[in-house]
Amino acid sequence: MSRFWSDIVHRLTPYVPGEQPALAHPIKLNTNENPYPPSPRVVEAIRRELGDTGETLRKYPDPTARALRETVAAHHGLRIEQVFAGNGSDEVLAHVFQALLKHDKPIRFPDITYSFYPVYAQLYGVAFDAIPLNAEFGIDIDDYRADGGAVLLPNPNAPTGRALSLAEIEALLETNPDSPVVIDEAYVDFGAESAVKLIDQYPNLLVVQTLSKARSLAGMRVGFAFGDAALIEALTRVKDSFNSYPLDRLAQAAGIAAYEDDVWFRETCAKVIACRDRLTGELQALGFEVVPSAANFLFARHPAHDASTIAASLKEREIFVRHFKLPRIDQHLRISIGTDAECEALIGALRAVIVG
Ligand SMILES: *Cc1c(COP(=O)(O)O)cnc(C)c1O
């Protein structure tokens, strides 16, 4: 604390990211990173951009990330004016709060969801209503009937992993025609259907995506928003009042290459999905209740073992999972899907903790 702090800094409760342990070989199942590396084409593209001398780094990158946005627009069948690129989707979401969600009515998001949303709301002075998930940790679209406020939902939701169908998203858009509806699709490639195909029909729809999860590029910080050109223009106006060059040269080159290797992308997703489904059965066999997941993580609780105690026992074995000390979910663990070997090590450790 300091008398030099601004009033808002005094009042902030910052987001706490999952631990990045300083160990040689931790089993890191706590931040939903992809356990597989990005496509070799991504590595080649970064080397090419860097060259032998790093000469290109002397110059600023393209402030509009045009080549990257063109690649992604073509991938989704969109026009470049419908694509915004930012330094990770966290930054994109921050701009969304400032550019599109700050109105008179409180915005609405679930009570159990990505814990960065309330942090942005506080930072930007955006009032919100947290709408309770149902008893199965599902989102009931009926709870989001038009009340004039904007809607922000991850699909699949985090940290539950549950997905809404495209029909449910469309119903949400139908019942909220006069408010922005933002769908955060950080995990969509692991088992949900993207709402990108609805963009031409709904001028109030904004879809946010990231290269951090399914495309194995959390370390590059590349995120997107897709929507009507007017929504994208709002984000661009905020970006150009904040940081003209959010994406560096290497990130732009890597992002383009990530979309050029669809085979790698689909194989990586398939491996994660297969491991997720196997791990679900193995956790259930140990007595865990597991929420059905369409994401690259599982949300599970054991009726007879305290979640924070399990997490601490795993940590002693250098296995890291995420435990949120929050209402309704303080007995749950969020377990990211690792490689097959990492998931086996997890099950072995859990068996020792639970069966003894
Ligand atoms: C991981 C995650 C993000 C942020 O991703 P970055 O692009 O790495 O900033 C956004 N939303 C949700 C729901 C996430 O889980």
The ligand as an SDF file (V2000), in Angstrom:
LIG
                    3D

 15 15  0  0  0  0  0  0  0  0999 V2000
   -7.7090  -19.2740  -20.7970 C   0  0  0  0  0  0  0  0  0  0  0  0
   -8.9490  -18.4480  -20.9340 C   0  0  0  0  0  0  0  0  0  0  0  0
   -8.9280  -17.1870  -21.5250 C   0  0  0  0  0  0  0  0  0  0  0  0
   -7.6530  -16.4240  -21.7770 C   0  0  0  0  0  0  0  0  0  0  0  0
   -6.8680  -16.8750  -22.7070 O   0  0  0  0  0  0  0  0  0  0  0  0
   -5.6090  -16.0520  -23.2230 P   0  0  0  0  0  0  0  0  0  0  0  0
   -5.8880  -15.9210  -24.6660 O   0  0  0  0  0  0  0  0  0  0  0  0
   -4.4530  -16.9030  -22.9010 O   0  0  0  0  0  0  0  0  0  0  0  0
   -5.5610  -14.7120  -22.5480 O   0  0  0  0  0  0  0  0  0  0  0  0
  -10.1190  -16.5320  -21.7570 C   0  0  0  0  0  0  0  0  0  0  0  0
  -11.2870  -17.0520  -21.3600 N   0  0  0  0  0  0  0  0  0  0  0  0
  -11.3430  -18.2380  -20.7350 C   0  0  0  0  0  0  0  0  0  0  0  0
  -12.6670  -18.7710  -20.3140 C   0  0  0  0  0  0  0  0  0  0  0  0
  -10.1760  -18.9550  -20.4910 C   0  0  0  0  0  0  0  0  0  0  0  0
  -10.2170  -20.0860  -19.8110 O   0  0  0  0  0  0  0  0  0  0  0  0
  1  2  1  0
  2  3  1  0
  2 14  2  0
  3  4  1  0
  3 10  2  0
  4  5  1  0
  5  6  1  0
  6  7  2  0
  6  8  1  0
  6  9  1  0
 10 11  1  0
 11 12  2  0
 12 13  1  0
 12 14  1  0
 14 15  1  0
M  END
$$$$
